[in-house]
Amino acid sequence: MENTVLDNFEQIVYTKPSDIIINQIKNLIETGQLKPGEKLPAERKLSEKLSVSRSAVRDAIKKLEFYGIVRTHPQSGTIVAGLGISALQGLISEILNMDSKDFKSLVETRIILERNSAAMAAERRTEENILKIRNALDKYKVRVLKNINTANQKLINHQIYI
């Protein structure tokens, strides 16, 4: 008799705030309210709105970024990646099912692989590779300077109106 009663109980699953945040972002992406290329609100605003700590928001964004669902740009914010909806759904499901010990192991593995890949790429590089990297870096510098100039101009325009 006791075993049949026990069979009627369901396991209680503790949900971390970061997992709830990930689910909310997933729902916004699935419903089209958040599209690839759009910025997420700032961490501070999200934490205030959700009544959670900034570290919970940071943890959620870190997990989403690790899987390539979002990209964080310093001083610019976090942007939704241009993945398809089905890819995003699968990746987010994986994130939510992974416990923090597994996540840390995965991050450590990724760091080891990326370091070794970078070392091997450096050893095997050709002059053509270096030229392509230089060209890409030059293009990047031009874009950064253009963005800085645009931001400065906006600031100057804003100060004129004050």
N, C-alpha and C positions, 0 to 999 in steps of 0.2 A: 504494500500500500504506500509506503513512504517513497519508493522510487517513482511511482506514477505521479505523485504530487510534485516531486522534484522535476520531473519532465515538463511540467507546466510553467516553470520559471524560465525567464529569459536572462541571458547574461547582460549585466549592466556595462555599457561601454562608455568610458569617460572620454569626452571630446575636448581636446585642447583648444584654446582660443584661436591659435594659428590655423587649426584645421577648419574651424568655422569661417574664418576670414577667407581661406582658400576656397571653400564651398561657395561663399557669397560672390567672390570674383568669378568663379566658374559659372555660376548662374547668370551673372551679368554678361559674360561672354556668350553663353549659349542663347540667351534671349536677344542678343544683338545690341544691348544697351551699352556694351563696351566692345569696341571693334579693334582689330589689329591696327597699330599705329597710334592709338589714343593713349593719353597719359592717365595713370591712376592718380587719385588725389594724394597729396603729400602725406607722409607717415603721421605727422602730428594731427592733421585733420582727420585721417582715418581713425586714429586711436581715440580722439575725442568723440567722433560720431559713434563708434562702436563701444565706447566705454571700456576699453582695454588698454593695456600698457603699450608703449611704443615698441617694446621688445617683442611682444606678440605679433605686432604688425610686421616688424623687421624679419622675424622668423618666417612668417608666411611668404613675404616677398623673396627672402633668400631661397626658400624651397622652390618657389615658382621660377625664379631666375636660374637656379641650378638646372632645371629641366628645360630651360629655353622658352618658357611660356611668357615671361616678361624679360625686358632688358632694362637695367638701371644705368643711367648716365649721371655721373656726378654733377651736381649743380643744375641738372635739367629735369630730373625726375625719373619715374618708372613708366615704361611704355609696353603695351601689349604687343607681343611678337606676332608676326604674320603667318602663324600656323593655321591650318584648317581646323574647323570646329571638332571634327572627330578625333584628330590628333590631340587637341587640347583636352578633350574629355578623357581620353585614355591616359594621358600623362597625369592629369589631376587625380584620377582614381588611384593611380600608382602612388602618388605622393601621400594621399590620405591613408593608404593601407600600410605605409612604411613607418615603423616606429623609429624613435630618435636614434637609437643605437645603430640600426641599419642605415639610417641616413648619414650618420657620421662616418660609418665605414665606407659608404659609397663616395662621399666627398673625399676621404683620404685616398681611395683608389683612383678617383679622377685626378687628384693632384699628382700622384705618382705617374700615372699614364701621361698626363700633359707635360710634366717636366721631362720625362724620357723622350716623348715625341719632339719637344722643342730642341732637346740636345741632339737628337738624330737629324732633325731638319737642318740645324746649324752645321753639323758635320758634313752633310751631303749637299749643301747649297751650291748653286752655280752663280757665276757673274750675272747671268740673265735673271736669276731669282732676286739677287740683290738690287738690280736695276728696277725690277717690278715693285719691290718693297719701297725703294726710294720714291718712285713715282706715286705710289699710293700714299706715302707719308706726306709728300708735297701737296697732293690734292686735299688730304685731311687738314693740313695746316691752313690752306686757303679757306676751307669751309669754316674752321674754327675762328679764324680772324674775321671772316664775314659775319659770323654769328655774334662775335664780341662787338664788332662795329654796329651791328643792328641793335644789340642790347644797349650799347652806350647811347646811340641816337634816340632810342625810346626813353632812356633815362633823362637825357637832355631835354627832349620834348616835354616830358612830364614835369621837369623842374621849371620850364618856361611857363606852364599853366598854373603853377602853384602861387 
